[in-house]
Amino acid sequence: MEQTLPPPRTFSLLASLRAGFEVLVHLVIGAVLIFVASLIAMMTAFAGLMIAAAALMLRYVAMRQPARVPVRIKDAPVTLQARRTPRGWTVE
């Protein structure tokens, strides 16, 4: 009966260095992937904060007072007639 034996487990400096280098490469690739993912997440959050800040600025800073309508003292005041309709108020 013949049986295949595993390869001999002799110490090889080159094989140990190669295995250590492979582990180091895998660690570096993992660290780079985590760094890129966190960078993308931070950029997305920053863009959201900038959009929210722009919306707040448009809401509060860009408020202007309505244009004043000159009123003539000689003219009689205008009275508007409003009535309630099923869709709301109507001014005539």
Phi and psi in radians as a Rosetta constraint file:
Dihedral C 1 N 2 CA 2 C 2 CIRCULARHARMONIC -1.849 0.35
Dihedral N 2 CA 2 C 2 N 3 CIRCULARHARMONIC 2.517 0.35
Dihedral C 2 N 3 CA 3 C 3 CIRCULARHARMONIC -2.396 0.35
Dihedral N 3 CA 3 C 3 N 4 CIRCULARHARMONIC 2.431 0.35
Dihedral C 3 N 4 CA 4 C 4 CIRCULARHARMONIC -1.444 0.35
Dihedral N 4 CA 4 C 4 N 5 CIRCULARHARMONIC 2.247 0.35
Dihedral C 4 N 5 CA 5 C 5 CIRCULARHARMONIC -1.600 0.35
Dihedral N 5 CA 5 C 5 N 6 CIRCULARHARMONIC 2.582 0.35
Dihedral C 5 N 6 CA 6 C 6 CIRCULARHARMONIC -1.168 0.35
Dihedral N 6 CA 6 C 6 N 7 CIRCULARHARMONIC 2.784 0.35
Dihedral C 6 N 7 CA 7 C 7 CIRCULARHARMONIC -1.116 0.35
Dihedral N 7 CA 7 C 7 N 8 CIRCULARHARMONIC 2.644 0.35
Dihedral C 7 N 8 CA 8 C 8 CIRCULARHARMONIC -1.127 0.35
Dihedral N 8 CA 8 C 8 N 9 CIRCULARHARMONIC 2.548 0.35
Dihedral C 8 N 9 CA 9 C 9 CIRCULARHARMONIC -1.690 0.35
Dihedral N 9 CA 9 C 9 N 10 CIRCULARHARMONIC 0.964 0.35
Dihedral C 9 N 10 CA 10 C 10 CIRCULARHARMONIC -1.450 0.35
Dihedral N 10 CA 10 C 10 N 11 CIRCULARHARMONIC 2.622 0.35
Dihedral C 10 N 11 CA 11 C 11 CIRCULARHARMONIC -1.267 0.35
Dihedral N 11 CA 11 C 11 N 12 CIRCULARHARMONIC 2.246 0.35
Dihedral C 11 N 12 CA 12 C 12 CIRCULARHARMONIC -2.325 0.35
Dihedral N 12 CA 12 C 12 N 13 CIRCULARHARMONIC 2.063 0.35
Dihedral C 12 N 13 CA 13 C 13 CIRCULARHARMONIC -1.105 0.35
Dihedral N 13 CA 13 C 13 N 14 CIRCULARHARMONIC -0.696 0.35
Dihedral C 13 N 14 CA 14 C 14 CIRCULARHARMONIC -1.141 0.35
Dihedral N 14 CA 14 C 14 N 15 CIRCULARHARMONIC -0.711 0.35
Dihedral C 14 N 15 CA 15 C 15 CIRCULARHARMONIC -1.149 0.35
Dihedral N 15 CA 15 C 15 N 16 CIRCULARHARMONIC -0.666 0.35
Dihedral C 15 N 16 CA 16 C 16 CIRCULARHARMONIC -1.168 0.35
Dihedral N 16 CA 16 C 16 N 17 CIRCULARHARMONIC -0.742 0.35
Dihedral C 16 N 17 CA 17 C 17 CIRCULARHARMONIC -1.122 0.35
Dihedral N 17 CA 17 C 17 N 18 CIRCULARHARMONIC -0.715 0.35
Dihedral C 17 N 18 CA 18 C 18 CIRCULARHARMONIC -1.118 0.35
Dihedral N 18 CA 18 C 18 N 19 CIRCULARHARMONIC -0.756 0.35
Dihedral C 18 N 19 CA 19 C 19 CIRCULARHARMONIC -1.142 0.35
Dihedral N 19 CA 19 C 19 N 20 CIRCULARHARMONIC -0.712 0.35
Dihedral C 19 N 20 CA 20 C 20 CIRCULARHARMONIC -1.126 0.35
Dihedral N 20 CA 20 C 20 N 21 CIRCULARHARMONIC -0.698 0.35
Dihedral C 20 N 21 CA 21 C 21 CIRCULARHARMONIC -1.137 0.35
Dihedral N 21 CA 21 C 21 N 22 CIRCULARHARMONIC -0.698 0.35
Dihedral C 21 N 22 CA 22 C 22 CIRCULARHARMONIC -1.096 0.35
Dihedral N 22 CA 22 C 22 N 23 CIRCULARHARMONIC -0.720 0.35
Dihedral C 22 N 23 CA 23 C 23 CIRCULARHARMONIC -1.118 0.35
Dihedral N 23 CA 23 C 23 N 24 CIRCULARHARMONIC -0.742 0.35
Dihedral C 23 N 24 CA 24 C 24 CIRCULARHARMONIC -1.110 0.35
Dihedral N 24 CA 24 C 24 N 25 CIRCULARHARMONIC -0.718 0.35
Dihedral C 24 N 25 CA 25 C 25 CIRCULARHARMONIC -1.116 0.35
Dihedral N 25 CA 25 C 25 N 26 CIRCULARHARMONIC -0.739 0.35
Dihedral C 25 N 26 CA 26 C 26 CIRCULARHARMONIC -1.120 0.35
Dihedral N 26 CA 26 C 26 N 27 CIRCULARHARMONIC -0.696 0.35
Dihedral C 26 N 27 CA 27 C 27 CIRCULARHARMONIC -1.126 0.35
Dihedral N 27 CA 27 C 27 N 28 CIRCULARHARMONIC -0.725 0.35
Dihedral C 27 N 28 CA 28 C 28 CIRCULARHARMONIC -1.168 0.35
Dihedral N 28 CA 28 C 28 N 29 CIRCULARHARMONIC -0.737 0.35
Dihedral C 28 N 29 CA 29 C 29 CIRCULARHARMONIC -1.098 0.35
Dihedral N 29 CA 29 C 29 N 30 CIRCULARHARMONIC -0.749 0.35
Dihedral C 29 N 30 CA 30 C 30 CIRCULARHARMONIC -1.087 0.35
Dihedral N 30 CA 30 C 30 N 31 CIRCULARHARMONIC -0.739 0.35
Dihedral C 30 N 31 CA 31 C 31 CIRCULARHARMONIC -1.139 0.35
Dihedral N 31 CA 31 C 31 N 32 CIRCULARHARMONIC -0.689 0.35
Dihedral C 31 N 32 CA 32 C 32 CIRCULARHARMONIC -1.156 0.35
Dihedral N 32 CA 32 C 32 N 33 CIRCULARHARMONIC -0.722 0.35
Dihedral C 32 N 33 CA 33 C 33 CIRCULARHARMONIC -1.105 0.35
Dihedral N 33 CA 33 C 33 N 34 CIRCULARHARMONIC -0.754 0.35
Dihedral C 33 N 34 CA 34 C 34 CIRCULARHARMONIC -1.118 0.35
Dihedral N 34 CA 34 C 34 N 35 CIRCULARHARMONIC -0.712 0.35
Dihedral C 34 N 35 CA 35 C 35 CIRCULARHARMONIC -1.106 0.35
Dihedral N 35 CA 35 C 35 N 36 CIRCULARHARMONIC -0.784 0.35
Dihedral C 35 N 36 CA 36 C 36 CIRCULARHARMONIC -1.147 0.35
Dihedral N 36 CA 36 C 36 N 37 CIRCULARHARMONIC -0.719 0.35
Dihedral C 36 N 37 CA 37 C 37 CIRCULARHARMONIC -1.119 0.35
Dihedral N 37 CA 37 C 37 N 38 CIRCULARHARMONIC -0.733 0.35
Dihedral C 37 N 38 CA 38 C 38 CIRCULARHARMONIC -1.195 0.35
Dihedral N 38 CA 38 C 38 N 39 CIRCULARHARMONIC -0.607 0.35
Dihedral C 38 N 39 CA 39 C 39 CIRCULARHARMONIC -1.138 0.35
Dihedral N 39 CA 39 C 39 N 40 CIRCULARHARMONIC -0.731 0.35
Dihedral C 39 N 40 CA 40 C 40 CIRCULARHARMONIC -1.133 0.35
Dihedral N 40 CA 40 C 40 N 41 CIRCULARHARMONIC -0.712 0.35
Dihedral C 40 N 41 CA 41 C 41 CIRCULARHARMONIC -1.121 0.35
Dihedral N 41 CA 41 C 41 N 42 CIRCULARHARMONIC -0.721 0.35
Dihedral C 41 N 42 CA 42 C 42 CIRCULARHARMONIC -1.186 0.35
Dihedral N 42 CA 42 C 42 N 43 CIRCULARHARMONIC -0.673 0.35
Dihedral C 42 N 43 CA 43 C 43 CIRCULARHARMONIC -1.153 0.35
Dihedral N 43 CA 43 C 43 N 44 CIRCULARHARMONIC -0.658 0.35
Dihedral C 43 N 44 CA 44 C 44 CIRCULARHARMONIC -1.145 0.35
Dihedral N 44 CA 44 C 44 N 45 CIRCULARHARMONIC -0.754 0.35
Dihedral C 44 N 45 CA 45 C 45 CIRCULARHARMONIC -1.125 0.35
Dihedral N 45 CA 45 C 45 N 46 CIRCULARHARMONIC -0.698 0.35
Dihedral C 45 N 46 CA 46 C 46 CIRCULARHARMONIC -1.125 0.35
Dihedral N 46 CA 46 C 46 N 47 CIRCULARHARMONIC -0.710 0.35
Dihedral C 46 N 47 CA 47 C 47 CIRCULARHARMONIC -1.122 0.35
Dihedral N 47 CA 47 C 47 N 48 CIRCULARHARMONIC -0.695 0.35
Dihedral C 47 N 48 CA 48 C 48 CIRCULARHARMONIC -1.112 0.35
Dihedral N 48 CA 48 C 48 N 49 CIRCULARHARMONIC -0.713 0.35
Dihedral C 48 N 49 CA 49 C 49 CIRCULARHARMONIC -1.148 0.35
Dihedral N 49 CA 49 C 49 N 50 CIRCULARHARMONIC -0.651 0.35
Dihedral C 49 N 50 CA 50 C 50 CIRCULARHARMONIC -1.169 0.35
Dihedral N 50 CA 50 C 50 N 51 CIRCULARHARMONIC -0.694 0.35
Dihedral C 50 N 51 CA 51 C 51 CIRCULARHARMONIC -1.133 0.35
Dihedral N 51 CA 51 C 51 N 52 CIRCULARHARMONIC -0.725 0.35
Dihedral C 51 N 52 CA 52 C 52 CIRCULARHARMONIC -1.137 0.35
Dihedral N 52 CA 52 C 52 N 53 CIRCULARHARMONIC -0.702 0.35
Dihedral C 52 N 53 CA 53 C 53 CIRCULARHARMONIC -1.132 0.35
Dihedral N 53 CA 53 C 53 N 54 CIRCULARHARMONIC -0.710 0.35
Dihedral C 53 N 54 CA 54 C 54 CIRCULARHARMONIC -1.125 0.35
Dihedral N 54 CA 54 C 54 N 55 CIRCULARHARMONIC -0.687 0.35
Dihedral C 54 N 55 CA 55 C 55 CIRCULARHARMONIC -1.135 0.35
Dihedral N 55 CA 55 C 55 N 56 CIRCULARHARMONIC -0.719 0.35
Dihedral C 55 N 56 CA 56 C 56 CIRCULARHARMONIC -1.150 0.35
Dihedral N 56 CA 56 C 56 N 57 CIRCULARHARMONIC -0.681 0.35
Dihedral C 56 N 57 CA 57 C 57 CIRCULARHARMONIC -1.126 0.35
Dihedral N 57 CA 57 C 57 N 58 CIRCULARHARMONIC -0.727 0.35
Dihedral C 57 N 58 CA 58 C 58 CIRCULARHARMONIC -1.126 0.35
Dihedral N 58 CA 58 C 58 N 59 CIRCULARHARMONIC -0.577 0.35
Dihedral C 58 N 59 CA 59 C 59 CIRCULARHARMONIC -1.307 0.35
Dihedral N 59 CA 59 C 59 N 60 CIRCULARHARMONIC -0.774 0.35
Dihedral C 59 N 60 CA 60 C 60 CIRCULARHARMONIC -1.775 0.35
Dihedral N 60 CA 60 C 60 N 61 CIRCULARHARMONIC -0.645 0.35
Dihedral C 60 N 61 CA 61 C 61 CIRCULARHARMONIC -1.441 0.35
Dihedral N 61 CA 61 C 61 N 62 CIRCULARHARMONIC -0.646 0.35
Dihedral C 61 N 62 CA 62 C 62 CIRCULARHARMONIC -1.493 0.35
Dihedral N 62 CA 62 C 62 N 63 CIRCULARHARMONIC 0.189 0.35
Dihedral C 62 N 63 CA 63 C 63 CIRCULARHARMONIC -1.264 0.35
Dihedral N 63 CA 63 C 63 N 64 CIRCULARHARMONIC 2.230 0.35
Dihedral C 63 N 64 CA 64 C 64 CIRCULARHARMONIC -2.064 0.35
Dihedral N 64 CA 64 C 64 N 65 CIRCULARHARMONIC 2.663 0.35
Dihedral C 64 N 65 CA 65 C 65 CIRCULARHARMONIC -1.355 0.35
Dihedral N 65 CA 65 C 65 N 66 CIRCULARHARMONIC 2.527 0.35
Dihedral C 65 N 66 CA 66 C 66 CIRCULARHARMONIC -1.103 0.35
Dihedral N 66 CA 66 C 66 N 67 CIRCULARHARMONIC 2.625 0.35
Dihedral C 66 N 67 CA 67 C 67 CIRCULARHARMONIC -1.114 0.35
Dihedral N 67 CA 67 C 67 N 68 CIRCULARHARMONIC 2.387 0.35
Dihedral C 67 N 68 CA 68 C 68 CIRCULARHARMONIC -1.374 0.35
Dihedral N 68 CA 68 C 68 N 69 CIRCULARHARMONIC 2.363 0.35
Dihedral C 68 N 69 CA 69 C 69 CIRCULARHARMONIC -1.677 0.35
Dihedral N 69 CA 69 C 69 N 70 CIRCULARHARMONIC 2.147 0.35
Dihedral C 69 N 70 CA 70 C 70 CIRCULARHARMONIC -1.161 0.35
Dihedral N 70 CA 70 C 70 N 71 CIRCULARHARMONIC 2.333 0.35
Dihedral C 70 N 71 CA 71 C 71 CIRCULARHARMONIC -1.855 0.35
Dihedral N 71 CA 71 C 71 N 72 CIRCULARHARMONIC 2.219 0.35
Dihedral C 71 N 72 CA 72 C 72 CIRCULARHARMONIC -1.559 0.35
Dihedral N 72 CA 72 C 72 N 73 CIRCULARHARMONIC 2.299 0.35
Dihedral C 72 N 73 CA 73 C 73 CIRCULARHARMONIC -1.251 0.35
Dihedral N 73 CA 73 C 73 N 74 CIRCULARHARMONIC -0.524 0.35
Dihedral C 73 N 74 CA 74 C 74 CIRCULARHARMONIC -1.227 0.35
Dihedral N 74 CA 74 C 74 N 75 CIRCULARHARMONIC -0.532 0.35
Dihedral C 74 N 75 CA 75 C 75 CIRCULARHARMONIC -1.339 0.35
Dihedral N 75 CA 75 C 75 N 76 CIRCULARHARMONIC 2.571 0.35
Dihedral C 75 N 76 CA 76 C 76 CIRCULARHARMONIC -1.300 0.35
Dihedral N 76 CA 76 C 76 N 77 CIRCULARHARMONIC 2.578 0.35
Dihedral C 76 N 77 CA 77 C 77 CIRCULARHARMONIC -1.120 0.35
Dihedral N 77 CA 77 C 77 N 78 CIRCULARHARMONIC 2.524 0.35
Dihedral C 77 N 78 CA 78 C 78 CIRCULARHARMONIC -1.563 0.35
Dihedral N 78 CA 78 C 78 N 79 CIRCULARHARMONIC 2.254 0.35
Dihedral C 78 N 79 CA 79 C 79 CIRCULARHARMONIC -1.890 0.35
Dihedral N 79 CA 79 C 79 N 80 CIRCULARHARMONIC 2.193 0.35
Dihedral C 79 N 80 CA 80 C 80 CIRCULARHARMONIC -1.711 0.35
Dihedral N 80 CA 80 C 80 N 81 CIRCULARHARMONIC 2.483 0.35
Dihedral C 80 N 81 CA 81 C 81 CIRCULARHARMONIC -1.771 0.35
Dihedral N 81 CA 81 C 81 N 82 CIRCULARHARMONIC 2.164 0.35
Dihedral C 81 N 82 CA 82 C 82 CIRCULARHARMONIC -2.059 0.35
Dihedral N 82 CA 82 C 82 N 83 CIRCULARHARMONIC 2.478 0.35
Dihedral C 82 N 83 CA 83 C 83 CIRCULARHARMONIC -2.418 0.35
Dihedral N 83 CA 83 C 83 N 84 CIRCULARHARMONIC 2.647 0.35
Dihedral C 83 N 84 CA 84 C 84 CIRCULARHARMONIC -1.504 0.35
Dihedral N 84 CA 84 C 84 N 85 CIRCULARHARMONIC 2.333 0.35
Dihedral C 84 N 85 CA 85 C 85 CIRCULARHARMONIC -2.130 0.35
Dihedral N 85 CA 85 C 85 N 86 CIRCULARHARMONIC 2.941 0.35
Dihedral C 85 N 86 CA 86 C 86 CIRCULARHARMONIC -1.034 0.35
Dihedral N 86 CA 86 C 86 N 87 CIRCULARHARMONIC -0.435 0.35
Dihedral C 86 N 87 CA 87 C 87 CIRCULARHARMONIC -1.647 0.35
Dihedral N 87 CA 87 C 87 N 88 CIRCULARHARMONIC -0.007 0.35
Dihedral C 87 N 88 CA 88 C 88 CIRCULARHARMONIC 2.316 0.35
Dihedral N 88 CA 88 C 88 N 89 CIRCULARHARMONIC -2.738 0.35
Dihedral C 88 N 89 CA 89 C 89 CIRCULARHARMONIC -1.593 0.35
Dihedral N 89 CA 89 C 89 N 90 CIRCULARHARMONIC 2.479 0.35
Dihedral C 89 N 90 CA 90 C 90 CIRCULARHARMONIC -2.152 0.35
Dihedral N 90 CA 90 C 90 N 91 CIRCULARHARMONIC 2.294 0.35
Dihedral C 90 N 91 CA 91 C 91 CIRCULARHARMONIC -1.821 0.35
Dihedral N 91 CA 91 C 91 N 92 CIRCULARHARMONIC 2.255 0.35
